[in-house]
Structure formats: C-alpha cells, structure tokens
Amino acid sequence: MKKRTNTERGQALILIVLGVVALIGLTGVAVDGSLAYTDRRQAQNAADAAALSGALAYIRGQDAQAAALQAATQNGYANDGESTVTVHQPPVDGPYAGNMQYIQVVITSKVQAHFGAVVGLEEINNTVQAIARAKPVTQDNMVFGNAVVALKPDGRGAMRSHGNNDLKVYGGGLFVNSDDDCAFDQMGNSSIIAPNGGLNAVGGVCLRGSIDPASHIDTGVSAVPYPPISLPPTPLCTTEAVVDGNTMMPGSYTSNQSFPPRGVDTLNPGIYCVDATFMMNAHDRLVGHDVVIYMVDGNIHWDGLAEIELTAPTTGPFAGLLIYMPMTNDEGIILNGNMNSSLVGTILAPASDVQLNGTMNSSMYHTQVIGYTVDLIGDADIVITYNDAEQYEAPVPPAVELVQ
C-alpha cells in the first residue's frame, strides 16, 4: 500500500481552508442579510408611524413635518448620520405628487456589515417610504344619497312595504341596514318602482308583491355604522318661540299642548326647538319656508286631511335639513300624505320608527327619509322625489389613512 505524499496532504488542506472560507462567507451573508431585513422592517414601521403622525398633526392644524420627524425619532430613526428621515408635503413623486392632503416620509438607514467586509461590503443601505392621507372634514349627502333609509342594524322588516300602494322613488334608491334575511319585507299587493337607485339591503329581501323590472335589487351591500357617525350639530334656540296672531317666530317651544299652537298656520324662517307633540289634525294648515324643526322630544303625527307646506333652509349649516329628531328622541313619526301638501328637505330620525302613508297621485315628498325603521303603508301611492341639492349634507369627520 502506498503512503499518502506531502503534496496530497497540502492539497487537502487548501480545500479545507477554502471550504471554511466559503462557510464563513455564507454565514456572513446570512447574518448580515438577516440584520438588513430586520432593519428594513423596523424602518418601514417607523416610516408608517411618521406619515400617520404627520397627517394627524396636519388635520389638527399643527406642524406636520415636526410631528413626523418626532415619530420617526421615537421609533429609532433620526437625522443622526446612521439614518436620514425626509418629510415631503406634498409628495415629490408618485401618484399623489403635488397634493397637500398627502404626506410622504422617506427613511434611509445604514446597517453595519459584520462579515461583509471580507468581500469589501462594510455597510448595507435600506430605503423605505410611506405616504399617508390627511382627509379634512367634508360635507356629503347622507347614506349614499338614498331617498328612503332604515338604519336598524338587525331584525326582519326593518323596512316594510304593505297594503296596495305603489311606492315610486325617483332620483334615489332605498337602503336597508339590517342584516336579516328579510331586511326588506314586502307584503300585500304593494309594488316598488325605483329606477334610479333601486333597492339595496345589507341582508336579504322578501318580495310578495312586485318590483319594476328596471329597478335593480342589490343584497349583501356594506352596512353603515349605527348609531350614525355623521349627524348634524345640535341646533340651538337662544330665545323662546313667540306667537303673533297666526304667525310663529322661531325659538324654543315647550308645552303640554301640541306644536304649533292652536291658530298658528305660518312659521317664520328659522330653527324651532320643539319639546311637544307635532300634531296636525284634519283640515289644519301650516306653511313654513326655510325652517328647521328640531324635535328635542315628542312625536310627530299628521292627519291625511291636513295641508302642510314646509321647506328646509337652502343656506347655512342646516341647509337641506327639514325635520331632525336626535338619537335621544325615539318617539315615532306618522306622516299621512295629502295632495295639497309639500315637503322639501331631509327628515332625519335615526332612533325613530317612521310611517309614510301616501295619497293618490301625490308627489308631496321631495325629501330624504331616514329612520330607525320605515313602514310604507296604505292603499294610495307614495311618491318620493330625491334631489341632492335639496337634501342635507352631513359633516364627514376628518380621517387619516395609510395609502402607501
């Protein structure tokens, strides 16, 4: 048997050394790569937090850039040589460039390489960015511009249509917030005609009458929060309502008697804060233009033989708001139609059960009706004409969101 020569031993040693170097190199790549990856994740989290902090500060009227830099520093990244934080409002590139609602944060960080020096790599640079939107307060029509809305989040028949009436909705649709299989419950021989907005339900619909073929039905739509997050500010009445003959001046009205007082058939423009029953009896007449009826407490009940002509303001913070029953008032509303009546503006009663009763060929409702539940009753047609410009636009709260 031949003995292994010194040359062969030397060759083996070289291979072993090369293998060790390769293993060290691979280990170094793994270690340095892991450090770089961890740093990148931390830098991205810091950029996200900084962009959101800047957007929030902007909404509050504060220094957005200072807030973003402070948030980045608190998360371990500052302009200290190891990392660079740059804040742009508006962004300098991308799809949001030039838009002041967006704040861009760019972080560049340095990671010292522990093993990379073997191959001449002493540090690894990471660059990340985040963009947040600062959405200011806006105004928008309530509940996607639907004409008839039931806000109850659950239960059968949150909106009902029964009797032999034709419900005709033009310019908007119907929206039912309930997630029940029969969120909308149609009974009797009633029919639905809603060619513009259709019938929209979070849950399902149960049809026993008919629906116009041109009126689409959408089920499984997205729910809206309940209680609503976008409601009007509380109307204020700083004086008492005063009666002068058959005319009433705006202000607070609290009484064991109904509103309006007996003998009053005219409401002057303004806000009426009512703590009483809003009762209109047969053959009563009431006219009021540019009025807001704020039902602090008490229900509403109108007889079908009463003649009522009310329009909401067209300017100011309550433009388009005709009747408002706040969440603290869950008394009911019963509106019986009359061919000589006319309502223009939003009827908003988020905690109340609302009954609408039409009258033959009546087009009295130029309105948006929003209630906890809505019951469409009677044998006569109910015609509702919705026009965005005539209805209330609620304040949409400011918001911040991460978009990139």
C-alpha positions as CSV (number, residue, x, y, z in Angstrom):
1,M,0.0,0.0,0.0
2,K,1.4,3.4,-1.0
3,K,1.7,6.1,1.7
4,R,0.0,9.5,1.0
5,T,2.5,12.0,-0.1
6,N,3.0,15.5,1.5
7,T,1.7,17.0,-1.8
8,E,-1.6,15.3,-1.4
9,R,-1.8,16.4,2.2
10,G,-1.2,20.0,1.1
11,Q,-3.9,19.9,-1.5
12,A,-6.4,18.6,1.0
13,L,-5.5,21.4,3.5
14,I,-6.1,24.0,0.8
15,L,-9.5,22.5,0.0
16,I,-10.4,22.5,3.7
17,V,-9.4,26.2,4.1
18,L,-11.3,27.2,1.0
19,G,-14.4,25.3,2.4
20,V,-14.1,27.1,5.7
21,V,-13.8,30.5,4.0
22,A,-16.9,29.6,1.9
23,L,-18.8,28.6,5.0
24,I,-17.8,31.8,6.8
25,G,-18.9,33.8,3.7
26,L,-22.3,32.1,3.6
27,T,-22.7,32.6,7.3
28,G,-21.8,36.2,6.9
29,V,-24.3,36.7,4.1
30,A,-27.0,35.1,6.2
31,V,-26.2,37.1,9.3
32,D,-25.8,40.5,7.5
33,G,-28.8,39.7,5.3
34,S,-30.9,39.0,8.4
35,L,-29.8,42.2,10.1
36,A,-30.6,44.2,6.9
37,Y,-34.0,42.6,6.6
38,T,-34.9,43.3,10.3
39,D,-33.8,46.9,9.9
40,R,-35.9,47.3,6.8
41,R,-39.0,46.1,8.6
42,Q,-38.3,48.4,11.5
43,A,-37.6,51.3,9.2
44,Q,-40.9,50.7,7.3
45,N,-42.8,50.6,10.6
46,A,-41.2,53.9,11.6
47,A,-42.0,55.5,8.2
48,D,-45.6,54.3,8.5
49,A,-45.9,55.8,12.1
50,A,-44.2,59.0,11.0
51,A,-46.5,59.5,8.0
52,L,-49.6,58.9,10.1
53,S,-48.4,61.2,12.8
54,G,-47.7,63.9,10.3
55,A,-51.2,63.5,8.7
56,L,-52.9,63.7,12.2
57,A,-50.9,66.8,13.1
58,Y,-51.9,68.4,9.7
59,I,-55.6,67.8,10.4
60,R,-55.2,69.4,13.9
61,G,-53.6,72.4,12.4
62,Q,-50.1,71.6,13.8
63,D,-46.7,71.2,12.2
64,A,-46.9,68.0,10.2
65,Q,-43.2,67.8,9.4
66,A,-42.1,68.2,13.0
67,A,-44.6,65.6,14.1
68,A,-43.4,63.1,11.5
69,L,-39.8,63.6,12.4
70,Q,-40.6,63.2,16.1
71,A,-42.4,59.9,15.5
72,A,-39.5,58.6,13.4
73,T,-37.0,59.5,16.1
74,Q,-39.2,57.8,18.8
75,N,-39.1,54.7,16.6
76,G,-35.3,54.7,16.3
77,Y,-34.7,56.7,13.1
78,A,-33.4,60.3,13.1
79,N,-31.1,62.5,11.1
80,D,-28.1,61.4,13.0
81,G,-25.8,60.0,10.4
82,E,-27.0,56.5,10.9
83,S,-30.3,57.2,9.3
84,T,-31.9,60.0,7.3
85,V,-35.6,61.0,7.5
86,T,-37.1,63.2,4.9
87,V,-40.7,64.5,5.0
88,H,-42.4,65.9,2.0
89,Q,-45.8,67.6,2.0
90,P,-47.0,67.3,-0.7
91,P,-45.2,64.2,-2.0
92,V,-42.5,64.9,-4.6
93,D,-43.2,61.9,-6.8
94,G,-45.7,59.2,-7.4
95,P,-49.5,59.4,-8.0
96,Y,-50.0,61.9,-5.1
97,A,-47.3,64.3,-6.0
98,G,-48.4,67.9,-5.5
99,N,-51.5,67.1,-3.4
100,M,-51.3,68.7,0.0
101,Q,-53.6,66.1,1.6
102,Y,-50.8,63.6,1.4
103,I,-47.6,63.4,3.4
104,Q,-44.6,61.4,2.2
105,V,-41.9,60.1,4.6
106,V,-38.6,58.6,3.3
107,I,-36.2,56.8,5.6
108,T,-32.7,55.8,4.6
109,S,-30.8,53.7,7.2
110,K,-27.4,52.2,7.4
111,V,-26.7,48.7,8.7
112,Q,-23.1,47.9,9.6
113,A,-22.0,44.6,7.9
114,H,-20.2,42.2,10.3
115,F,-18.9,39.7,7.8
116,G,-19.4,41.7,4.6
117,A,-16.0,43.4,5.0
118,V,-14.5,40.1,3.9
119,V,-15.8,40.8,0.4
120,G,-15.5,44.6,0.7
121,L,-19.1,45.4,1.8
122,E,-18.9,47.4,5.1
123,E,-22.5,48.6,5.3
124,I,-25.9,47.9,3.8
125,N,-28.3,50.8,3.0
126,N,-32.1,50.5,3.3
127,T,-34.5,53.0,1.8
128,V,-38.2,52.8,2.6
129,Q,-41.1,55.2,2.2
130,A,-44.7,55.7,3.5
131,I,-47.5,58.0,2.3
132,A,-50.5,58.9,4.5
133,R,-53.5,60.9,3.6
134,A,-54.9,63.6,5.9
135,K,-58.6,63.8,4.9
136,P,-60.2,67.0,6.1
137,V,-63.8,67.5,7.2
138,T,-66.1,67.3,4.2
139,Q,-69.9,67.5,3.6
140,D,-71.8,64.8,1.8
141,N,-75.3,63.5,1.3
142,M,-76.3,61.0,3.9
143,V,-76.3,57.2,3.3
144,F,-75.0,57.3,-0.2
145,G,-77.8,59.6,-1.4
146,N,-80.6,57.0,-0.9
147,A,-84.1,58.5,-0.7
148,V,-85.6,56.1,1.9
149,V,-83.3,54.6,4.6
150,A,-83.9,52.2,7.5
151,L,-80.9,52.3,9.9
152,K,-81.8,49.4,12.2
153,P,-78.8,47.0,12.0
154,D,-80.7,43.7,12.5
155,G,-84.2,42.2,12.5
156,R,-86.8,41.3,10.0
157,G,-88.7,44.0,8.2
158,A,-86.5,46.9,9.2
159,M,-88.2,48.4,6.1
160,R,-91.7,47.2,5.2
161,S,-94.0,47.9,2.3
162,H,-97.5,46.7,2.6
163,G,-101.1,47.5,1.6
164,N,-101.9,48.0,-2.1
165,N,-99.8,51.1,-2.7
166,D,-97.2,51.8,-5.4
167,L,-94.0,53.1,-3.9
168,K,-92.4,55.3,-6.5
169,V,-88.9,56.6,-5.7
170,Y,-87.2,58.9,-8.2
171,G,-83.6,60.3,-8.1
172,G,-82.5,57.9,-5.3
173,G,-83.0,54.4,-4.0
174,L,-84.0,52.5,-0.9
175,F,-81.4,51.4,1.7
176,V,-82.0,48.8,4.5
177,N,-79.2,48.5,7.0
178,S,-80.5,45.2,8.6
179,D,-78.5,42.0,8.1
180,D,-81.7,39.9,8.4
181,D,-82.7,37.5,5.5
182,C,-85.9,39.6,5.2
183,A,-84.4,43.0,6.0
184,F,-86.9,44.4,3.4
185,D,-90.2,42.8,3.8
186,Q,-92.8,43.4,1.1
187,M,-96.4,42.4,1.9
188,G,-99.8,42.6,0.3
189,N,-100.0,43.7,-3.3
190,S,-97.6,46.7,-3.0
191,S,-95.2,47.4,-5.8
192,I,-91.8,49.1,-5.9
193,I,-90.7,51.5,-8.7
194,A,-87.1,52.8,-8.1
195,P,-85.4,53.1,-11.5
196,N,-82.6,55.4,-10.3
197,G,-81.3,53.9,-7.1
198,G,-83.0,50.5,-6.8
199,L,-83.4,48.5,-3.6
200,N,-80.3,48.0,-1.5
201,A,-80.1,45.8,1.5
202,V,-77.3,44.6,3.8
203,G,-79.3,41.4,4.4
204,G,-81.9,39.9,2.0
205,V,-85.3,41.0,0.6
206,C,-88.6,39.1,0.8
207,L,-90.9,40.0,-2.0
208,R,-94.5,39.2,-2.1
209,G,-95.8,42.0,-4.3
210,S,-93.9,43.2,-7.3
211,I,-90.9,45.3,-8.3
212,D,-90.5,47.2,-11.5
213,P,-88.0,45.3,-13.8
214,A,-86.0,48.4,-14.3
215,S,-85.4,48.7,-10.5
216,H,-82.4,46.6,-9.6
217,I,-82.1,44.8,-6.3
218,D,-78.7,44.6,-4.5
219,T,-78.3,42.4,-1.4
220,G,-75.2,42.0,0.7
221,V,-74.2,45.6,0.4
222,S,-71.9,47.2,3.0
223,A,-73.6,48.3,6.2
224,V,-73.3,51.8,7.7
225,P,-72.4,52.3,11.3
226,Y,-75.2,52.5,13.9
227,P,-75.5,54.9,15.6
228,P,-74.5,57.1,12.7
229,I,-71.2,58.8,12.9
230,S,-72.2,61.7,10.8
231,L,-75.1,63.6,12.3
232,P,-75.9,67.3,12.3
233,P,-74.6,69.6,15.1
234,T,-77.2,70.3,17.7
235,P,-79.4,73.2,16.6
236,L,-79.5,76.0,19.1
237,C,-82.5,78.1,20.1
238,T,-81.5,81.1,22.2
239,T,-85.0,82.6,22.6
240,E,-88.5,81.4,23.1
241,A,-90.8,81.0,20.2
242,V,-93.2,83.9,20.0
243,V,-96.7,83.8,18.5
244,D,-98.1,86.9,16.8
245,G,-101.6,86.3,15.6
246,N,-101.5,83.3,13.2
247,T,-97.7,83.5,12.8
248,M,-95.0,81.9,14.9
249,M,-91.4,83.2,15.3
250,P,-88.5,80.7,15.6
251,G,-87.2,79.6,19.0
252,S,-87.8,77.1,21.8
253,Y,-91.3,75.7,22.3
254,T,-92.0,73.5,25.3
255,S,-95.6,72.8,26.1
256,N,-98.2,70.2,27.1
257,Q,-100.1,71.4,24.1
258,S,-99.2,70.3,20.6
259,F,-97.0,72.2,18.2
260,P,-97.8,74.5,16.5
261,P,-100.1,76.3,19.0
262,R,-103.8,76.5,18.0
263,G,-104.5,79.2,15.5
264,V,-100.9,79.3,14.1
265,D,-100.7,78.4,10.4
266,T,-97.5,80.2,9.4
267,L,-93.9,79.6,10.6
268,N,-91.4,82.3,10.0
269,P,-87.9,81.2,8.7
270,G,-85.6,79.9,11.4
271,I,-85.0,77.0,13.8
272,Y,-87.8,75.7,16.0
273,C,-86.6,73.6,19.0
274,V,-89.8,71.6,19.9
275,D,-90.4,69.7,23.1
276,A,-94.0,68.7,22.4
277,T,-96.1,66.6,20.0
278,F,-96.0,67.9,16.5
279,M,-99.7,67.3,15.7
280,M,-101.5,68.3,12.5
281,N,-105.2,67.5,12.6
282,A,-107.7,67.1,9.8
283,H,-108.2,70.4,7.9
284,D,-105.2,72.1,9.7
285,R,-102.9,74.1,7.5
286,L,-99.3,75.0,8.1
287,V,-96.8,76.9,5.9
288,G,-93.2,77.4,6.7
289,H,-90.2,78.2,4.4
290,D,-86.5,78.0,5.3
291,V,-87.4,76.2,8.6
292,V,-85.7,73.5,10.7
293,I,-88.0,71.6,13.1
294,Y,-85.7,70.2,15.8
295,M,-87.7,67.7,17.8
296,V,-86.0,67.7,21.1
297,D,-88.7,65.4,22.5
298,G,-92.2,64.3,21.4
299,N,-93.6,62.5,18.4
300,I,-94.9,63.6,15.0
301,H,-98.4,62.7,13.8
302,W,-100.0,64.3,10.7
303,D,-103.6,63.6,9.6
304,G,-104.1,62.9,5.9
305,L,-106.5,65.8,5.6
306,A,-104.1,68.4,6.9
307,E,-102.4,70.6,4.4
308,I,-98.7,71.2,5.1
309,E,-96.1,73.1,3.1
310,L,-92.6,73.1,4.7
311,T,-89.2,73.7,3.1
312,A,-85.8,73.4,4.6
313,P,-83.2,76.3,4.5
314,T,-81.1,76.5,1.4
315,T,-78.0,78.0,3.0
316,G,-76.2,77.8,6.3
317,P,-75.1,74.9,8.5
318,F,-78.6,73.2,8.3
319,A,-79.2,73.7,4.6
320,G,-81.5,70.9,3.4
321,L,-82.5,69.7,6.9
322,L,-86.2,70.0,7.4
323,I,-87.0,67.8,10.5
324,Y,-84.4,66.4,12.9
325,M,-85.1,64.0,15.8
326,P,-81.8,63.3,17.6
327,M,-80.7,59.9,18.9
328,T,-82.1,60.9,22.3
329,N,-85.6,61.1,20.9
330,D,-87.0,57.7,19.8
331,E,-90.6,58.8,19.5
332,G,-92.4,57.8,16.4
333,I,-93.3,59.7,13.2
334,I,-96.5,59.1,11.3
335,L,-96.9,61.2,8.1
336,N,-100.1,60.8,6.2
337,G,-100.0,62.3,2.7
338,N,-102.2,64.9,1.2
339,M,-102.5,66.0,-2.5
340,N,-102.1,69.7,-1.4
341,S,-99.1,69.1,0.9
342,S,-95.4,69.6,0.0
343,L,-92.2,68.8,1.9
344,V,-88.8,69.7,0.7
345,G,-85.7,68.7,2.7
346,T,-84.4,65.8,4.8
347,I,-86.4,64.1,7.5
348,L,-83.8,62.6,9.8
349,A,-84.9,60.4,12.8
350,P,-82.2,57.8,13.4
351,A,-83.8,56.4,16.5
352,S,-87.4,56.5,15.4
353,D,-89.9,54.3,13.7
354,V,-91.3,56.2,10.7
355,Q,-94.6,55.5,8.9
356,L,-95.3,57.0,5.5
357,N,-98.8,56.9,4.0
358,G,-99.3,58.3,0.5
359,T,-102.3,59.6,-1.3
360,M,-103.4,59.1,-4.8
361,N,-101.2,60.9,-7.3
362,S,-99.4,62.8,-4.5
363,S,-95.9,64.0,-5.0
364,M,-95.6,65.7,-1.7
365,Y,-92.3,64.2,-0.6
366,H,-89.4,66.0,-2.2
367,T,-87.3,64.6,0.6
368,Q,-84.9,62.0,2.1
369,V,-86.5,60.0,4.8
370,I,-84.0,58.4,7.3
371,G,-85.4,56.4,10.3
372,Y,-84.6,53.5,12.5
373,T,-87.3,51.6,10.8
374,V,-89.5,52.7,7.9
375,D,-93.0,51.4,7.3
376,L,-94.6,52.2,3.9
377,I,-98.3,51.8,4.4
378,G,-101.8,52.3,3.0
379,D,-103.5,51.8,-0.3
380,A,-102.5,55.0,-2.0
381,D,-99.4,55.8,-3.9
382,I,-96.3,57.1,-2.1
383,V,-94.2,59.2,-4.5
384,I,-90.8,60.4,-3.3
385,T,-88.6,62.6,-5.4
386,Y,-85.0,62.9,-4.3
387,N,-82.7,65.7,-5.4
388,D,-79.2,66.0,-3.8
389,A,-79.3,69.8,-3.9
390,E,-82.5,69.8,-1.8
391,Q,-81.2,67.5,1.0
392,Y,-79.0,67.8,4.0
393,E,-75.2,67.2,3.6
394,A,-73.8,65.8,6.8
395,P,-70.3,66.6,8.0
396,V,-67.9,63.7,7.4
397,P,-65.3,63.5,10.2
398,P,-61.6,64.0,9.3
399,A,-59.6,60.9,8.9
400,V,-56.0,59.7,8.4
401,E,-55.2,56.7,6.3
402,L,-52.0,55.0,5.1
403,V,-52.1,54.8,1.3
404,Q,-48.7,53.5,0.5
